[in-house]
Amino acid sequence: MSRSLELFERARRVIPGGVNSPVRAFKSVGGTPPFIRSGKGGMITDVDGKEYVDYVGSWGPLIVGHAHPHVLEAIRLAAEQGCSFGAPTEREIQLAERIIARFPGMEMIRLVNSGTEAVMSAVRLARAATQRDLLVKFEGCYHGHADGLLVAAGSGAATFGVPTSPGITRATAKDTLVLPFNDLEAVEAMFDLRGDEIAAIIVEPVAGNMGCVLPLPGFLEGLRRVCDTHGTLLIFDEVMTGLRVDRGGAQTLYNIRPDLTTLGKVIGGGLPVGAYGGPRHLMEQIAPAGPVYQAGTLSGNPLAVAAGLATLELLDAPGAYATLNTRTRYLVKGLTQVMTVFGIPCVTTCVGSMFGLFFTEAKQVTNFTEASQCHLQRFNQWFHGMLTEGVYLAPSAFEAAFVSLAHDDSLLDYTLTMAERVAERIVAQR
Ligand SMILES: *Cc1c(COP(=O)(O)O)cnc(C)c1O
């Protein structure tokens, strides 16, 4: 028996499903998840000693790769000075200033511990500021696991076919209106009916929790316009895309200014950090400056802030984003070629250093319905094939994949060679 299997069986006795976050359990693809012992650069090693090129990157944060010396040194120095004080520290200001400098229109920011917390708090602020209750979200977009947002929520929830979790009251769910992604007409129709009750529209400007789905031209612009017309706030959930698709997130890439932005993942460099920010007049409504309560014992944690700052420093090196983007495009172009050569129909998408691969005959994937129509069986063959060959992809067809600065040409070329091998096998089994 492999050590991973042994550990998984032991874990299942004391941790629900053996994991501390659902998609890690391989439920949708079958099999046993490898337990990871260590990571270095673009590679991870499991407890049985098998190595993989890693395209999960802890689900997004590890944009400079695993165990980067600069990040490790920052964490070590911070730890030597004490792990947490529950009192303000100077580096929190540095991280706030560095993030704000990247997002036009963001004047203040509050640090929290996860993307979930960031979104939950931004929604509370939007409701307080507008004195309205309703929230519009899009099917297949994931905004963390807060009650009101766990309605038609992509990846984890989609994988398990539980669009709405038990335990969420009808009273909560009824304040969340769910519309199809990329469907501006549906948004306009909803606002014609209930526009003056809607506090905010929340959207992943590039959806990354139903695979990687790009906004159609005009969609984000349309959301901005509808919000302006109806006095509704626009929240860009950039927990995944912020500092990933561009140094200033999707809002910079597409040149749309949201009212509030939520961040996470990359800004913590692999440690737990989330954040939400916006213009001063909104952010000053947050306690203790204003009446909207939001707090956290470990918020702005010294180790997490140090790891985030070190990661941002690396990303500010000249050419970092150009390198990320070039490598990702190279990989995605290569994968598309492999599939074409072997006659496997697919749609590939890519923005900055996040990408997606859908096994479908369709020409494009623009929303959750289309994403769910892709061949899950084929994805599973692909996933397990690549895993066997030492390429670690997310264990679900509804996830984006990530390239880091540590994915050099040799890792990308290795990946493409293995992709060829796996594609050949898929075709042979047909
Ligand atoms: C990951 C993610 C979240 C939740 O962040 P956690 O840190 O897992 O709580 C929220 N929104 C988006 C878009 C995400 O990708």
The ligand as an SDF file (V2000), in Angstrom:
LIG
                    3D

 15 15  0  0  0  0  0  0  0  0999 V2000
  -10.4540   31.1180   -3.6880 C   0  0  0  0  0  0  0  0  0  0  0  0
  -11.5140   32.1190   -3.9340 C   0  0  0  0  0  0  0  0  0  0  0  0
  -12.2860   32.6330   -2.8740 C   0  0  0  0  0  0  0  0  0  0  0  0
  -12.1900   32.1000   -1.4600 C   0  0  0  0  0  0  0  0  0  0  0  0
  -10.9450   32.3150   -0.8950 O   0  0  0  0  0  0  0  0  0  0  0  0
  -10.5120   31.4130    0.3690 P   0  0  0  0  0  0  0  0  0  0  0  0
   -9.1990   31.9830    0.7580 O   0  0  0  0  0  0  0  0  0  0  0  0
  -10.4640   30.0090   -0.1410 O   0  0  0  0  0  0  0  0  0  0  0  0
  -11.5600   31.5940    1.3990 O   0  0  0  0  0  0  0  0  0  0  0  0
  -13.1760   33.6440   -3.1530 C   0  0  0  0  0  0  0  0  0  0  0  0
  -13.3250   34.1110   -4.3960 N   0  0  0  0  0  0  0  0  0  0  0  0
  -12.6170   33.6390   -5.4450 C   0  0  0  0  0  0  0  0  0  0  0  0
  -12.8160   34.2180   -6.7980 C   0  0  0  0  0  0  0  0  0  0  0  0
  -11.7080   32.6150   -5.2480 C   0  0  0  0  0  0  0  0  0  0  0  0
  -11.0360   32.1030   -6.2980 O   0  0  0  0  0  0  0  0  0  0  0  0
  1  2  1  0
  2  3  1  0
  2 14  2  0
  3  4  1  0
  3 10  2  0
  4  5  1  0
  5  6  1  0
  6  7  2  0
  6  8  1  0
  6  9  1  0
 10 11  1  0
 11 12  2  0
 12 13  1  0
 12 14  1  0
 14 15  1  0
M  END
$$$$
